[in-house]
């Protein structure tokens, strides 16, 4: 799991996409830093065992408001971060 999660965090940071959290838009670097902090907390408390749990528990929605995290890349459509990261995880696993 750590290798896949680190890959996904790097993917977020290098994406150049905009990320919406709680109604505000953030840069890819800000989004990656936020997700990494949530990830570190859940790992430290033994609450993550799989990369799918990382996506679901860390990168899908705000713990405070329950609002979904959204992603927009290159002026394209807005999609959920859950779908965006799940698609990338699938690509990674199909093309190791």
C-alpha positions as CSV (number, residue, x, y, z in Angstrom):
1,X,0.0,0.0,0.0
2,X,2.6,2.7,0.8
3,X,4.1,2.5,-2.7
4,X,0.7,3.0,-4.3
5,X,-0.3,5.7,-2.0
6,X,3.0,7.6,-2.5
7,X,2.4,7.2,-6.3
8,X,-1.1,8.7,-6.0
9,X,0.2,11.6,-3.8
10,X,2.9,12.3,-6.4
11,X,0.2,12.1,-9.1
12,X,-1.9,14.7,-7.3
13,X,1.1,17.0,-6.8
14,X,2.3,16.8,-10.4
15,X,-1.1,17.0,-12.0
16,X,-1.4,20.7,-12.2
17,X,-5.1,20.2,-11.5
18,X,-7.3,22.4,-9.2
19,X,-8.9,20.7,-6.2
20,X,-12.0,21.8,-4.4
21,X,-12.3,21.2,-0.7
22,X,-15.2,22.7,1.3
23,X,-16.2,25.0,-1.5
24,X,-12.7,26.5,-2.0
25,X,-10.2,25.7,-4.8
26,X,-6.6,24.7,-4.1
27,X,-3.5,24.0,-6.1
28,X,-2.3,20.5,-6.7
29,X,0.5,21.1,-4.2
30,X,-1.9,22.3,-1.5
31,X,-4.1,19.4,-2.1
32,X,-1.3,16.9,-1.9
33,X,-0.1,18.4,1.4
34,X,-3.6,18.2,2.9
35,X,-4.0,14.6,1.8
36,X,-0.6,13.6,3.0
37,X,-1.4,15.0,6.5
38,X,-4.7,13.1,6.6
39,X,-2.8,9.9,5.4
40,X,-0.1,10.3,8.1
41,X,-2.7,10.6,10.8
42,X,-4.7,7.5,9.7
43,X,-1.5,5.4,9.3
44,X,-0.4,6.5,12.8
45,X,-3.7,5.4,14.3
46,X,-3.7,2.1,12.3
47,X,-6.9,3.0,10.4
48,X,-5.7,2.2,6.8
49,X,-4.8,-1.1,5.4
50,X,-5.3,-0.7,1.6
51,X,-4.9,1.9,-1.1
52,X,-8.7,1.7,-1.7
53,X,-9.1,2.7,2.0
54,X,-6.7,5.6,1.4
55,X,-8.9,6.9,-1.4
56,X,-12.1,6.4,0.5
57,X,-11.0,7.7,3.9
58,X,-8.5,10.3,3.0
59,X,-9.1,11.5,-0.5
60,X,-12.9,11.4,-1.1
61,X,-14.5,14.0,1.2
62,X,-14.0,16.4,4.1
63,X,-14.2,14.9,7.5
64,X,-15.6,18.2,8.8
65,X,-18.4,18.9,6.3
66,X,-18.8,15.6,4.5
67,X,-18.6,17.4,1.2
68,X,-16.9,15.5,-1.7
69,X,-13.5,16.6,-2.9
70,X,-13.6,17.7,-6.6
71,X,-11.0,17.9,-9.3
72,X,-10.7,20.0,-12.5
73,X,-7.8,19.4,-14.9
74,X,-6.9,21.7,-17.7
75,X,-10.3,23.4,-17.8
76,X,-12.1,20.1,-18.3
77,X,-15.1,18.8,-16.5
78,X,-15.2,18.7,-12.7
79,X,-15.1,15.1,-11.3
80,X,-14.9,13.7,-7.8
81,X,-11.4,13.0,-6.5
82,X,-12.6,9.5,-5.6
83,X,-13.3,8.7,-9.3
84,X,-10.1,10.5,-10.5
85,X,-7.8,8.7,-8.1
86,X,-9.6,5.3,-8.5
87,X,-9.1,5.6,-12.3
88,X,-5.4,6.4,-11.8
89,X,-5.0,3.5,-9.4
90,X,-6.5,1.1,-12.0
91,X,-4.1,2.4,-14.6
92,X,-1.2,1.9,-12.3
93,X,-2.2,-1.7,-11.5
94,X,-2.8,-2.5,-15.2
95,X,0.6,-1.0,-16.2
96,X,3.1,-1.6,-13.4
